[in-house]
Amino acid sequence: MKNTETIDMTPTPPLRNHTMRIKITDIRKGRTVTLRNGMTAEVRDNMTKAQTRLCMVYGSKVGLFDELGSVYSTDIVAVSGMDGGMHQVEHTPGQLKAKANRMAFGF
């Protein structure tokens, strides 16, 4: 009796277009992130559980100035992955609560 079952040898597609979520605590120094206002920035610290992160914001890409300063962790919406794609960021409950408090005061 012959085995007529064939094995599919087509390569798997790259993982660039999948929607993977990365925890905000996994973002380390040197990673490129996208902010809520659409600007890109590079993280310059390893304070992973802080409410703010030190970032170099590249405003020159949208006609403004480049600036090094504090960015609220909840303003980081996407991070570049090791595979070259951008992935959504998952924030901690404490950071989301702090964001709600800032929104109540108009920030």
Secondary structure, DSSP 4 states (H G I P E B T S, - for coil): ---------PPPPPGGGS--EEEGGG--TT-EEEETTS-EEEE----TTSSEEEEEEEGGGGTS-EEEEEEEGGGEEEEE-TTS-EEEEE--HHHHHHHHHHHHTT-
